[in-house]
Amino acid sequence: MDVRIAINAWFWDRPTTGSGQYTQHLSEYLVSVAPALDVVLVGPRATFSPACASTSGLRFRPVTLPRRWPADLSKVWFEQVLFPRACAALGADVAHVPYWAPPMWCKPPVVVTVHDLIPLLLPAYRGGPLARLYTGLVSATVPRAALLFTDSDASRRDVLAHLAVDPARVRTVYLAADGRFSPQATPGDAAARARYGLPERYALYLAGFDVRKNLATVVGAYRWAGPSIGTACPLVIAGRLPQQDSAFAPDPRRLVRELGVDEAFVHFPGFIDQADKPALYRGAAAFLFPSRYEGFGLPPLEALACGTPVVGSDVSSMPEIVGKAGVLLPPDDVEGMAKALIRLATDGEFRAALSRRALAQAARFSWAQTARQTLAAYREVRGWRLGVS
């Protein structure tokens, strides 16, 4: 047996979240690159479906949450008590928390992945008193971790600037796009796009609707670009729209009206099934992503992996992820992004060149590479524990 790793699997059954995708992909690729590795997923009993038993190479350790406790309190109890207790019972060599919630105490050394510092850096995400108390708790426990992973050098800089940790114990390990995202069209692509009523060509936005995603720039770009390309290449804003229009989650339909964008230039297909996302990326002339802050940014990397150029912001992790495979501008440069979209929609040679760069850039990231770098860190931490240099 190589190393026994206990992984906090709180998000295992939430594949639409970044933490859920990370937990699943990392776990599966760890046992793929190192079959002798003993990976045990520790999570609430309800997290694991019967199908988990057939997941090759992984073991599952369900724990029981207290009955009738509030959800937030149950989560903290799991993170701070049940997960460390399970790690000790398993005799784990290393405990890995794949999101920002390390325990105060744990028998094996703890590795924690800090994807971003959104609750610390962005006031709109700090929440009420309980949320701020939780952020204070996990901030205080981070220095106890043996190693910290970040998804980008930008996130690493944030961690070093705002958390009391030794720089030698903070390492960048990039994530990757799922293998489903590729430039190879499938027979079902046209049918998938037809189900959502999409036109033949379009510019695509496919991400969240919270305020840091900067939907005003997404919509505003078509105030400039719409008269030139809005009919031949409209804007598709995909995803389940906010239930309530608010400052935290602005409804893009209101933004369309307020910014004076012709409604004929914008399509809202609604919720997109995970299986259909590659088809939407492949059909897009460009992917628009002017986010103000990303710890990594999976959607633009998924677009690149499909050969779709990105028009986005030049802040936080975006230059690392997109590189020269897109047009990156200040988040509020609406006119500049509109000009980039117009060129991508009308200049075939320019788009083809960026598409080639997109595929080359996406090829720099792989889950196998993520798993190997993570495994090397596990072995290093285990060596510390055993007194091996």
C-alpha positions in Angstrom: 0.0 0.0 0.0 1.3 3.4 -1.0 -0.3 6.1 1.2 -3.8 6.1 2.9 -5.5 9.4 2.2 -8.8 10.4 3.8 -10.6 13.0 1.8 -13.4 15.3 3.1 -16.3 14.4 0.7 -18.9 16.9 1.9 -19.3 18.1 -1.7 -19.1 14.7 -3.4 -22.7 14.7 -4.5 -22.7 18.3 -5.8 -21.0 18.0 -9.2 -22.3 21.4 -10.3 -20.1 23.2 -7.7 -16.4 23.8 -8.1 -15.6 22.0 -4.9 -17.7 19.0 -6.0 -16.0 18.8 -9.4 -12.6 19.1 -7.8 -13.3 16.4 -5.2 -14.6 13.9 -7.7 -12.0 14.4 -10.4 -9.1 14.5 -8.1 -10.1 11.4 -6.2 -10.7 9.4 -9.4 -7.5 10.5 -11.0 -5.5 9.8 -7.9 -6.3 6.1 -8.0 -5.8 6.2 -11.8 -2.2 7.4 -11.6 -1.4 5.4 -8.4 -3.5 2.2 -8.2 -1.8 1.3 -4.9 -3.0 4.5 -3.3 -5.7 3.9 -0.7 -8.2 6.8 -1.1 -11.1 6.9 1.4 -13.9 9.4 0.9 -15.4 10.5 4.2 -18.8 12.2 4.1 -22.3 12.3 5.4 -24.2 9.1 4.8 -26.7 10.8 2.5 -23.9 12.0 0.3 -23.1 8.5 -1.1 -25.5 6.8 -3.4 -25.5 3.0 -3.9 -23.7 3.6 -7.2 -20.6 4.8 -5.2 -19.8 1.2 -4.4 -18.9 0.5 -8.0 -16.6 3.5 -8.3 -13.3 1.8 -9.2 -10.4 2.1 -6.7 -12.2 4.3 -4.2 -13.5 3.5 -0.7 -16.3 5.3 1.1 -16.7 6.0 4.8 -20.2 7.3 5.6 -20.7 9.1 8.9 -24.0 10.0 10.5 -24.9 13.7 11.1 -26.8 14.7 14.2 -30.5 14.6 13.7 -32.5 17.8 13.5 -29.5 20.1 13.6 -29.5 23.2 11.4 -27.6 22.5 8.1 -24.9 25.0 8.8 -24.2 23.6 12.3 -24.1 20.1 11.0 -21.6 21.1 8.4 -19.3 22.6 11.0 -19.7 19.5 13.2 -18.7 17.3 10.3 -15.7 19.4 9.4 -14.4 19.9 13.0 -15.4 16.6 14.7 -16.7 13.8 12.5 -14.1 14.1 9.7 -11.1 14.2 12.1 -12.5 11.3 14.1 -12.9 9.2 11.0 -9.4 10.0 9.9 -8.0 8.8 13.2 -10.2 5.6 13.0 -9.0 4.9 9.5 -5.3 5.3 10.4 -5.0 7.8 7.6 -1.5 9.0 6.7 -2.8 12.3 5.3 -6.2 14.1 5.6 -7.2 16.2 2.7 -9.9 18.9 2.9 -10.6 19.9 -0.7 -12.1 23.3 0.2 -11.4 26.0 2.7 -12.4 24.3 6.0 -9.5 22.6 7.8 -10.2 21.2 11.3 -8.7 22.7 14.4 -7.4 19.2 15.4 -6.7 16.1 13.3 -4.4 13.2 14.1 -2.9 12.8 10.6 -1.4 15.9 9.0 -3.9 18.0 7.1 -3.6 19.2 3.5 -6.2 21.8 2.5 -7.1 23.3 -0.8 -8.0 27.0 -0.7 -9.7 27.7 -4.0 -10.1 31.4 -3.4 -10.6 34.0 -0.6 -13.9 35.4 -1.8 -15.4 35.8 1.7 -12.4 37.8 2.8 -11.8 39.9 -0.3 -15.3 40.7 -1.6 -17.6 42.5 0.9 -20.8 41.3 -0.9 -19.9 37.7 0.0 -19.2 38.1 3.7 -22.7 37.3 4.8 -24.2 37.8 8.2 -22.6 37.3 11.6 -22.6 33.5 11.5 -21.0 33.5 8.1 -18.3 35.9 9.2 -17.8 33.8 12.3 -17.3 30.7 10.1 -14.8 32.6 7.9 -12.9 33.6 11.0 -12.8 30.0 12.2 -11.4 28.5 9.0 -9.0 31.4 8.7 -7.7 30.6 12.1 -7.3 26.9 11.4 -5.4 27.3 8.1 -2.0 27.9 9.8 -2.3 24.4 11.4 -2.4 22.7 8.0 0.8 20.9 6.8 0.3 22.1 3.3 -2.0 24.4 1.4 -2.9 24.0 -2.3 -4.2 26.9 -4.4 -5.6 26.7 -7.9 -3.5 29.5 -9.3 -0.6 31.8 -8.5 -3.1 34.6 -8.1 -4.9 32.7 -5.3 -1.5 31.9 -3.8 -0.7 35.6 -3.6 -4.0 36.2 -1.9 -3.4 33.5 0.6 0.0 34.8 1.5 -1.3 38.4 1.8 -4.3 37.6 4.0 -3.6 34.4 5.9 -0.8 33.8 8.4 1.0 30.9 6.6 4.5 30.0 5.7 5.1 30.6 2.0 7.0 27.3 1.8 3.8 25.5 2.7 1.6 27.1 0.0 1.7 25.5 -3.5 -0.1 26.1 -6.7 -1.6 23.0 -8.3 -3.8 23.9 -11.3 -7.1 22.2 -12.0 -8.3 21.0 -15.5 -11.3 20.7 -17.7 -13.2 17.4 -17.8 -12.3 15.2 -20.8 -15.8 15.7 -22.2 -14.8 19.2 -23.3 -13.0 18.8 -26.6 -13.2 20.3 -30.1 -14.5 17.1 -31.6 -18.2 17.6 -32.6 -20.6 14.7 -31.8 -23.7 13.7 -33.7 -25.8 15.0 -30.8 -24.4 18.5 -30.8 -26.9 20.0 -33.2 -29.8 18.4 -31.4 -28.5 19.7 -28.0 -28.3 23.2 -29.3 -31.7 22.9 -30.9 -33.3 21.8 -27.6 -32.3 25.3 -26.2 -33.5 27.1 -29.3 -30.0 28.4 -30.1 -29.1 30.1 -33.4 -26.5 28.8 -35.7 -23.8 31.2 -34.4 -23.7 33.1 -31.1 -21.5 34.5 -28.4 -21.9 32.5 -25.2 -22.0 33.3 -21.5 -22.3 30.2 -19.3 -21.5 30.8 -15.6 -23.2 32.1 -12.5 -25.2 35.3 -12.0 -23.7 36.6 -8.7 -22.3 40.1 -8.7 -18.6 39.2 -9.2 -19.4 37.6 -12.5 -20.0 41.1 -13.8 -23.1 40.6 -15.9 -23.4 44.3 -16.6 -20.3 44.1 -18.8 -21.7 40.9 -20.5 -24.9 42.6 -21.4 -23.3 46.0 -22.1 -20.9 44.5 -24.7 -24.0 43.9 -26.9 -25.0 47.6 -26.6 -21.9 48.2 -28.7 -21.7 44.9 -30.6 -25.4 44.3 -31.2 -26.0 46.7 -34.1 -23.1 45.0 -36.0 -23.4 41.3 -35.1 -26.6 41.0 -33.0 -28.7 39.4 -35.7 -26.0 37.1 -37.2 -24.3 36.3 -33.9 -26.5 37.1 -30.8 -25.6 36.9 -27.2 -26.6 33.7 -25.4 -26.8 34.1 -21.6 -27.2 30.5 -20.4 -28.1 29.1 -17.0 -30.9 29.2 -14.5 -31.8 32.9 -14.0 -31.9 34.4 -10.5 -35.2 33.8 -8.7 -35.1 37.3 -7.4 -33.5 40.4 -8.9 -31.1 41.8 -6.4 -27.8 43.7 -6.0 -26.1 40.4 -5.2 -27.6 38.5 -8.2 -28.8 41.0 -10.8 -31.3 39.7 -13.3 -29.7 40.1 -16.8 -33.1 40.7 -18.3 -33.4 43.9 -16.3 -29.9 44.8 -17.4 -30.8 44.3 -21.0 -33.7 46.8 -20.6 -31.7 49.4 -18.5 -28.7 49.3 -20.9 -30.9 49.8 -23.9 -29.9 46.5 -25.6 -32.3 45.3 -28.3 -33.9 42.2 -26.8 -33.7 40.5 -30.2 -29.9 40.4 -29.7 -30.0 38.4 -26.5 -31.3 34.8 -25.9 -32.0 33.2 -22.5 -32.1 29.4 -22.9 -32.3 28.7 -19.1 -30.8 25.8 -17.2 -28.3 23.8 -19.2 -27.8 20.1 -18.5 -24.2 19.2 -17.7 -24.1 16.8 -20.6 -25.1 19.5 -23.1 -22.4 22.1 -22.1 -19.7 20.9 -24.5 -22.1 21.2 -27.4 -22.9 24.8 -26.4 -19.2 25.7 -26.1 -18.4 24.1 -29.5 -21.1 26.1 -31.2 -20.0 29.5 -29.9 -18.0 32.0 -31.9 -16.6 33.3 -28.5 -17.0 32.8 -24.8 -17.6 35.9 -22.8 -16.3 35.9 -19.2 -15.5 39.3 -17.6 -15.5 38.1 -14.0 -14.0 40.4 -11.4 -12.4 37.6 -9.4 -11.7 33.9 -9.9 -9.6 31.5 -7.9 -9.2 29.4 -11.1 -12.0 29.8 -13.6 -13.2 26.4 -15.0 -15.8 27.8 -17.5 -13.2 29.7 -19.6 -10.9 26.6 -19.6 -13.8 24.4 -20.7 -14.4 26.8 -23.6 -10.7 26.7 -24.5 -10.7 22.9 -24.4 -13.5 23.0 -27.0 -11.5 25.4 -29.2 -13.6 28.4 -28.4 -11.7 31.7 -27.8 -12.4 33.7 -24.6 -13.1 37.4 -24.3 -12.7 38.1 -20.6 -11.1 40.1 -17.8 -7.4 40.5 -17.2 -7.7 40.2 -13.4 -7.0 37.5 -10.7 -6.3 34.1 -12.2 -7.6 34.8 -15.7 -4.2 35.6 -17.4 -2.8 32.3 -16.1 -5.7 30.3 -17.3 -6.5 31.9 -20.7 -3.0 33.0 -21.6 -2.8 34.2 -25.2 -5.8 32.1 -26.2 -8.2 35.0 -25.9 -8.7 38.7 -25.6 -8.3 39.9 -22.0 -9.2 43.4 -20.9 -10.1 45.4 -17.8 -13.4 44.1 -16.4 -15.2 47.3 -17.2 -13.9 47.8 -20.7 -17.3 47.2 -22.3 -16.4 48.8 -25.6 -13.1 46.8 -25.9 -14.9 43.5 -25.3 -17.5 44.4 -27.8 -14.8 45.1 -30.5 -13.2 41.8 -29.7 -16.6 40.0 -30.1 -17.2 41.7 -33.4 -13.8 40.7 -34.7 -14.2 37.1 -33.6 -17.7 37.0 -35.3 -16.5 38.5 -38.6 -12.8 37.7 -39.0 -12.5 34.0 -39.7 -8.7 34.0 -39.8 -8.5 35.8 -36.4 -10.9 33.3 -34.8 -9.1 30.3 -36.3 -5.8 31.5 -34.9 -7.2 32.1 -31.4 -8.9 28.7 -31.6 -5.6 27.0 -32.3 -4.1 28.9 -29.3 -7.1 27.8 -27.2 -6.5 24.1 -27.8 -2.8 24.5 -27.1 -3.5 26.4 -23.9 -6.1 23.9 -22.7 -3.6 21.1 -23.3 -1.3 22.6 -20.6 -3.9 21.5 -17.9 -4.8 17.9 -17.1 -6.4 16.1 -14.2 -3.7 13.4 -14.4 -1.1 16.2 -13.9 -3.1 17.6 -11.0 -3.3 14.2 -9.4 0.5 13.5 -9.8 1.4 16.8 -8.2 -1.1 16.3 -5.4 0.2 12.7 -4.8 3.8 14.0 -4.6 2.7 16.4 -1.9 0.9 13.6 0.0 4.1 11.5 0.0 6.1 14.5 1.2 3.8 15.2 4.1 3.7 11.5 5.0 7.5 11.6 5.0 7.4 14.5 7.5 5.1 12.5 9.7 7.4 9.5 9.6 10.6 11.5 10.0 11.7 10.8 6.5 13.6 13.5 4.7 
